[in-house]
């Protein structure tokens, strides 16, 4: 169900975004952002996760 070969680019971009936010928070004297704010696995290209709301039960069967 995955369409990407690797999560490497996604992970690099999210870690870069986190480091940038942490650096700017330190410079401004603010609280550090929560680490889970970055790199949500549901946003990754290779996670294979899809939200199904249960209305169509044929997709929920094995």
C-alpha positions as protocol buffer text, in pm:
chain_id: "A"
residue {
  index: 1
  type: UNK
  ca { x: 0 y: 0 z: 0 }
}
residue {
  index: 2
  type: UNK
  ca { x: 304 y: 223 z: 19 }
}
residue {
  index: 3
  type: UNK
  ca { x: 408 y: 439 z: -271 }
}
residue {
  index: 4
  type: UNK
  ca { x: 746 y: 561 z: -149 }
}
residue {
  index: 5
  type: UNK
  ca { x: 1069 y: 368 z: -149 }
}
residue {
  index: 6
  type: UNK
  ca { x: 1201 y: 526 z: 170 }
}
residue {
  index: 7
  type: UNK
  ca { x: 1107 y: 763 z: 451 }
}
residue {
  index: 8
  type: UNK
  ca { x: 1456 y: 911 z: 456 }
}
residue {
  index: 9
  type: UNK
  ca { x: 1370 y: 1242 z: 287 }
}
residue {
  index: 10
  type: UNK
  ca { x: 1062 y: 1288 z: 505 }
}
residue {
  index: 11
  type: UNK
  ca { x: 1256 y: 1219 z: 823 }
}
residue {
  index: 12
  type: UNK
  ca { x: 1540 y: 1451 z: 724 }
}
residue {
  index: 13
  type: UNK
  ca { x: 1299 y: 1734 z: 646 }
}
residue {
  index: 14
  type: UNK
  ca { x: 1108 y: 1692 z: 972 }
}
residue {
  index: 15
  type: UNK
  ca { x: 1424 y: 1677 z: 1184 }
}
residue {
  index: 16
  type: UNK
  ca { x: 1555 y: 1986 z: 1006 }
}
residue {
  index: 17
  type: UNK
  ca { x: 1226 y: 2163 z: 1079 }
}
residue {
  index: 18
  type: UNK
  ca { x: 1248 y: 2059 z: 1446 }
}
residue {
  index: 19
  type: UNK
  ca { x: 1606 y: 2178 z: 1485 }
}
residue {
  index: 20
  type: UNK
  ca { x: 1516 y: 2513 z: 1327 }
}
residue {
  index: 21
  type: UNK
  ca { x: 1221 y: 2558 z: 1565 }
}
residue {
  index: 22
  type: UNK
  ca { x: 1432 y: 2466 z: 1869 }
}
residue {
  index: 23
  type: UNK
  ca { x: 1707 y: 2709 z: 1771 }
}
residue {
  index: 24
  type: UNK
  ca { x: 1461 y: 2994 z: 1724 }
}
residue {
  index: 25
  type: UNK
  ca { x: 1288 y: 2914 z: 2056 }
}
residue {
  index: 26
  type: UNK
  ca { x: 1620 y: 2920 z: 2239 }
}
residue {
  index: 27
  type: UNK
  ca { x: 1716 y: 3255 z: 2082 }
}
residue {
  index: 28
  type: UNK
  ca { x: 1377 y: 3404 z: 2172 }
}
residue {
  index: 29
  type: UNK
  ca { x: 1384 y: 3259 z: 2524 }
}
residue {
  index: 30
  type: UNK
  ca { x: 1059 y: 3070 z: 2468 }
}
residue {
  index: 31
  type: UNK
  ca { x: 972 y: 2719 z: 2579 }
}
residue {
  index: 32
  type: UNK
  ca { x: 1095 y: 2443 z: 2352 }
}
residue {
  index: 33
  type: UNK
  ca { x: 834 y: 2290 z: 2120 }
}
residue {
  index: 34
  type: UNK
  ca { x: 717 y: 1941 z: 2202 }
}
residue {
  index: 35
  type: UNK
  ca { x: 915 y: 1680 z: 2003 }
}
residue {
  index: 36
  type: UNK
  ca { x: 598 y: 1503 z: 1889 }
}
residue {
  index: 37
  type: UNK
  ca { x: 496 y: 1815 z: 1703 }
}
residue {
  index: 38
  type: UNK
  ca { x: 743 y: 1714 z: 1433 }
}
residue {
  index: 39
  type: UNK
  ca { x: 774 y: 1396 z: 1230 }
}
residue {
  index: 40
  type: UNK
  ca { x: 422 y: 1262 z: 1270 }
}
residue {
  index: 41
  type: UNK
  ca { x: 432 y: 909 z: 1123 }
}
residue {
  index: 42
  type: UNK
  ca { x: 82 y: 953 z: 979 }
}
residue {
  index: 43
  type: UNK
  ca { x: 222 y: 1224 z: 752 }
}
residue {
  index: 44
  type: UNK
  ca { x: 501 y: 1007 z: 616 }
}
residue {
  index: 45
  type: UNK
  ca { x: 502 y: 884 z: 259 }
}
residue {
  index: 46
  type: UNK
  ca { x: 574 y: 523 z: 342 }
}
residue {
  index: 47
  type: UNK
  ca { x: 360 y: 466 z: 647 }
}
residue {
  index: 48
  type: UNK
  ca { x: 84 y: 279 z: 464 }
}
residue {
  index: 49
  type: UNK
  ca { x: -170 y: 411 z: 712 }
}
residue {
  index: 50
  type: UNK
  ca { x: -506 y: 532 z: 591 }
}
residue {
  index: 51
  type: UNK
  ca { x: -799 y: 663 z: 790 }
}
residue {
  index: 52
  type: UNK
  ca { x: -1114 y: 459 z: 742 }
}
residue {
  index: 53
  type: UNK
  ca { x: -1427 y: 587 z: 910 }
}
residue {
  index: 54
  type: UNK
  ca { x: -1609 y: 252 z: 921 }
}
residue {
  index: 55
  type: UNK
  ca { x: -1893 y: 339 z: 686 }
}
residue {
  index: 56
  type: UNK
  ca { x: -1766 y: 93 z: 430 }
}
residue {
  index: 57
  type: UNK
  ca { x: -1696 y: -224 z: 629 }
}
residue {
  index: 58
  type: UNK
  ca { x: -1558 y: -424 z: 335 }
}
residue {
  index: 59
  type: UNK
  ca { x: -1225 y: -239 z: 377 }
}
residue {
  index: 60
  type: UNK
  ca { x: -1209 y: -334 z: 743 }
}
residue {
  index: 61
  type: UNK
  ca { x: -1218 y: -709 z: 683 }
}
residue {
  index: 62
  type: UNK
  ca { x: -911 y: -926 z: 653 }
}
